[in-house]
Amino acid sequence: MQRHTRRPLLPVALAGGLLAFAAPVQAQGSDTETIAALRRTVEAQARQMEALLRRMERMEARPPARDPAPAAPRPSPASLQTGLRQAREAADQARAAAAQAQAAQRTAEAARPPPVGVREAVDEGLAGSFPRSVRIPGTDTSIRLYGFVKLDGSFDFSARNQTEAVTAQSIPLSPSTASLQGGDINTTAKRTRLGFETRSDTAWGPARTQVEIDFAGGNPSPSGQATSNGYQPRLRLAFGTVGPLLVGQFNSLWSDDGLYWDEGRFTSLGITRLDNATALGLSAVRQPQVRYTHMFGHGLTFAASVEQPFSDFTSSTDGTLYPTSSPNIAFNQVPDVLARLRYHNDWGIFAVRGMARQIEANLNAPGVSDTQSTIGWGLGAMTSMRTFGRDFVSAQVNYGSGIGRYLDSTSNGQGAVLNQPGNAPAALDTVDVLSVSAGYQWRIADTLRANAYYAYAELRYPAFAAGFSPTGNGARLLNTRLQQGLVNLIWSPLASLDLGIEYMVSTRDLLVPVTVGGLTASQGTSQRLTASAIVHF
């Protein structure tokens, strides 16, 4: 029986086949499934190669069988050693190829993005162009809904004050019926706010619109609070911007010094208050306007606007004050003109501004031909600077003649005074106003902040105003000095929740004392404690 002594050359052939099979691994490394299949095949072939090598080694160690027939020539030891060495090299190469295939598979799996869930896919598909916005399907417009629900509760310690916002004219006099009745509690949610904002790409650049309402428009009937608590919606903002142009109803250029455009949103460094009135010495006028803003760069901007006029004055006939400027004699023929220069950077804001306006009283009537007109003007400056960490200090000063409603909680209705003594020629003169204010905000912790604020205002009237004789609770009294101070603490345990408490004291002094019900008063004081809960969305 003849032995097949050429068998040791079989592993060499198998090794060559393995190398040819494993060669494409690197080229196909980008396909994870193909790499895995190649790796399994190479590992199986390597195991077969190991088995063949062990079998060859056992055959070489076995003594040759005796055969009476002449044996064929055996391969030399050198050729056997060469075949074994080649087989081992082929096995090593097969194992290396399998390791490379496994590493390539791990790399491909690491580079593959994680599975995307349904919500993630929807969010990505509807993601808008600015934070918290969604894209309107089929358009290039993104929209964001925002707002908050606000509940306010207030208690007056001294005189009864049923207004939910303390202004100069709402400070109860002392002595008066209100001061004798004592304090009062009031709650309301009418300052709840709703709004939406959109942004679109246009041939003229990004276009932005914003509409915002609250429910502080008043009750539809005197019994509304008692029966249905129904408050009327009130338009706060309705404006659009394209490039440097703004049109619509927005904060007056006199009012928004504390606002600046930062990373796609308006940011404020103003002191946070809980009372819903504008702070004494400040402004929160919102009105229709056309505004142009030029950005010089490096935080410096210039803005100019023409805005809705309104002739606010207090009138008197035969020395008796009317409650307000009568709508049938208050006229407006020229829009208000305002300008502002502002600089802001990482540490804060500095701004100066100016305003000019016309106040007009048209007294033409049968038998009377008289039109009175005067010019009001104002200058102001403000700053708000960061101090320690996230704390900041704010300060503001305003001076002018005929500023009136632009300091709405200070001198609204008193831009000017009109004297109508019988049929004699009338006199319409502006009221001078000076106001200064300062505040500080402490960031006690990430969720806790405190605010303190103080303001002083002084109004100076033409000489004839001293002869006015205000009577009745409804008279628009002439205030000469006003002061206001407050402290509050606001806790935000959640990003969407603010809980706060505030104590505020406000005082006023009258130019002409008023007598009501046998009581004569020349000054008033308000002490109010306010608690608020605000849930943002």
HELIX and SHEET records of a PDB file:
HELIX    1   1 ARG A    7  LEU A    9  5                                   3    
HELIX    2   2 LEU A   10  ALA A   22  1                                  13    
HELIX    3   3 ALA A   23  VAL A   25  5                                   3    
HELIX    4   4 THR A   32  ALA A   61  1                                  30    
HELIX    5   5 PRO A   77  ALA A  111  1                                  35    
HELIX    6   6 VAL A  118  LEU A  126  1                                   9    
HELIX    7   7 ALA A  168  SER A  170  5                                   3    
HELIX    8   8 THR A  177  GLN A  181  1                                   5    
HELIX    9   9 GLY A  224  THR A  227  1                                   4    
HELIX   10  10 GLY A  404  LEU A  407  5                                   4    
HELIX   11  11 ASP A  408  SER A  411  1                                   4    
HELIX   12  12 ALA A  463  GLY A  467  5                                   5    
SHEET    1   A 3 VAL A 134  ARG A 135  0                                        
SHEET    2   A 3 THR A 141  ASP A 156 -1                                        
SHEET    3   A 3 ILE A 185  THR A 188 -1                                        
SHEET    1   B11 VAL A 134  ARG A 135  0                                        
SHEET    2   B11 THR A 141  ASP A 156 -1                                        
SHEET    3   B11 ARG A 193  THR A 202 -1                                        
SHEET    4   B11 GLY A 205  ASP A 214 -1                                        
SHEET    5   B11 ARG A 234  VAL A 242 -1                                        
SHEET    6   B11 LEU A 245  ASN A 251 -1                                        
SHEET    7   B11 ARG A 286  GLY A 297 -1                                        
SHEET    8   B11 LEU A 300  GLU A 307 -1                                        
SHEET    9   B11 ASP A 336  ASN A 345 -1                                        
SHEET   10   B11 GLY A 348  ASN A 362 -1                                        
SHEET   11   B11 ALA A 330  PHE A 331 -1                                        
SHEET    1   C 9 VAL A 134  ARG A 135  0                                        
SHEET    2   C 9 THR A 141  ASP A 156 -1                                        
SHEET    3   C 9 LEU A 519  HIS A 536 -1                                        
SHEET    4   C 9 LEU A 497  VAL A 516 -1                                        
SHEET    5   C 9 ASN A 479  LEU A 494 -1                                        
SHEET    6   C 9 LEU A 448  ARG A 460 -1                                        
SHEET    7   C 9 ASP A 432  ALA A 445 -1                                        
SHEET    8   C 9 PHE A 392  SER A 401 -1                                        
SHEET    9   C 9 THR A 371  ARG A 386 -1                                        
SHEET    1   D 2 LEU A 259  ASP A 262  0                                        
SHEET    2   D 2 ARG A 265  SER A 268 -1                                        
SHEET    1   E 4 THR A 320  LEU A 321  0                                        
SHEET    2   E 4 PHE A 313  THR A 317 -1                                        
SHEET    3   E 4 ALA A 416  GLN A 420  1                                        
SHEET    4   E 4 ALA A 427  THR A 430 -1                                        
END                                                                             
